């Protein structure tokens, strides 16, 4: 079976969906099902060996200009080639392209309109490529924001179309009111042209079924899977009495990911200690993508920590590649991303657990599922720094609990979240829409 997997780039940052898509495409190919990972908008940036093709469809510069300038909705071959250059898109993305919903409402709606939208030229280019050069047996759309492609794909290629839900609800719910209503209506209408849906967790499946009015039974849950190369074998981490207890955060630096909540919990944790531990005061380390718009948010967190006398206990280490990420996660004692909205996938939580770090998380979104399947952490009240601090305090003051949970985390992720399990579950979905043929 030949698979065309159409994925959306994330504006030049490492993102969980891009990493998951890359891992899935790689594993499907390894299992004998050639999979072309086809980028749209921007090149896919992952922290592992990328398997995406170099060509970018719906190139972010071209589709944005087509939205604004009617002349560019017609084919102008030399200009189209220039605006679709992956190198140019990477450069402009680093400088200015926004991925914020408020800035992209009209464009998102236009793409969802498919053949009636302002990006019909881009759609035709993609359809021609798939029809004449790829000839897939199934097409997989990375998220429902690409649902406007489904009807033209099925009609032109005469193959099943599958779509995933993996966190686009945050984007949809962030759209300005009229755009949000129109986008949801267009996705609901396009759902009849999609043969099956997958979701990265049970919460996400239920939430998107409710949001879009799709029968829950049409959505198969396919949890994210990881590659474990470079992470070492799961083991009981010995407690190092000479190193300060370190809390880690790995996610985009953005209010909805909850770093400010974690900073407040860290203050409460330190204020509640009966005495300074012999190995020194605990530390808080954060890593992840930081764009220009979020810099004042991080500056505000640093200022509050400085007022509390804790600036020396906090470090932002930047965006990390895969080796750096593994070193970072292996060097922390506890992990937390206390997102202030229900998290759809929680890939960084799984990565931290795979490296032996127990997690303290809010009981929302997919987090209870992760804790339930792995047994590798504790739940704290959503948006409550005191509750989060209490969970972290347990891990600090009960080292045996910390070691036990870390070992369970590493084993649990390897049991329930492998790349192969993710790929085989996806193949089962393909088989269901191809009349039982998974080959």
Secondary structure, DSSP 8 states (H G I E B T S, - for coil): --EEEEEE--TTS--HHHHHHHHHHHHHHHTT--EEEEEESS----SS---EEEEEES-HHHHHHHHH-GGGGS--HHHHHHHT-HHHHHHHHHHT----HHHHHHHHHHHHTGGGSTTHHHHHHHHHHIIIII--SEEEESSGGGGGGHHHHHHHH-SEEEEEESSTHHHHHHS-HHHHHHHHHHHHHHGGG-SEEEESSHHHHHHHHHHHT--GGGEEE----B--TTS---------TTS--EEEEES-SSGGGTHHHHHHHHHHHHHT-SS--TT-S-EEEEES---GGGHHHHHHHHHHHHHTT-GGGEEE-----HHHHHHHHHT-SEE----SS--S--HHHHHHHHTT-EEEEESSTTHHHHHHHH--EEEE-TT-HHHHHHHHHHHHH-HHHHHHHHHHHHHHHHHH-BHHHHHHHHHHHHHHHTTT---
